[in-house]
């Protein structure tokens, strides 16, 4: 089974190739907010580039389209973290260290 951080990074990196719906653009926004909350450097340009990748590919319905859309939808849904607190799944599943080492680096965070 693929590690959650790798799955998220794969979804985001593949956005330019396969496309996602508005759920993925929402995920771009959530990632930007989480980077900021974690104290990771990012810019509005990186979030905009992420959203643009998904918007531009919206009509490109390759075989993996449903997989990425489902992943983005899942990561922007609400679920419980290990402490039982309900929050956006992205935050429940990934620590700030995960964001810095994985998906954050993919779209402008520190590597």
N, C-alpha and C positions, 0 to 999 in steps of 0.2 A: 504494500500500500504506500502511496506517495505521501510524504510529510505535508501537513497543511500549508506550511510556508512555501514549499516548492509548488504546490498546486495553485496557490494564489499567484505566485510569480509567473507560473506558466500561463495562467489565464490572462494576466495583464500583458505579458510579453507577446502573447499570441493575438492580442487584440488587433494589432495592425494587419494580421493575416486572416483572421476569421470573422471578426465582428461580434458585437454584442448589442443588446437593446439598451434602453435607458437605464435598466438595472445596473449595467456596467458603468455608465456615466455617473450614476449615484455612488457607486463604489469608489470612483475616482475622487469624488468630493469627500466621502468618508475617510479615505486614506489621507487626504490633505489635512483634514481636521485632526486625525490621529497622530500624524507626523508632528503637527504643531503641539499637541498635548504632550507628546513624548519629548519635545525639545529638539526634534530633528530638523535640520535645515531643508527647506523646500521653498518653492516659489509658485506664485499663481500660474506662471508659464508652464510648469510641469503638470499641474492639475489640468490646465487647459489643453495641453498636448494629449494627455491621457483621454480626456473626454472627446477630443477631436478624432482620435484614432477610432474610438468606438462609434462616433457619429458617422464618420466617413465610410465605415465598413458596414453600416446598418443594412444596406441592401445587398451585401455580399453574403449570401446564405450558403456557405460551404458546409460540408458534412459536420464539422465540429460546432456550428453555430449554437445549437441547442445546449450543448455541454457548457459552453462559456456563459451563455445567458443564465442557465440554471446555477452555475457557480457564483456568478455575481449576485443573483437574487438571494441565494443562500447566505452569502457573506454580509448582505445588508439587512437581513431579517433580524429579529430579536431572539436571543436565546440566553440561557443562564451560563454564567462563568463558573469556575470551580468553587466559588464561595456562595453560589446560589443567587447572585445578583443578576437581574435581567438587563441586558445591554445589546448593542449592535454586535452581531456574531463576529465581525472582524476583530473587535476589541476583546471579546470573550475568548477567542481562539489564539490570538497572537499577542505576545508581549511587545514592549517597546524594543527590546533587544532583537526580537524576530523582525520587526519592521525595519530596524536599522540594517540588519544583515541580509534580509531578503527583498521583499517587495519595495521597501523604501529606496534601496539602491537602484532598483529597476527604473524608477521614475524621478530621480533627482535627489533622493535622500543620501545620507552618507553610506559609504560602502563598508 
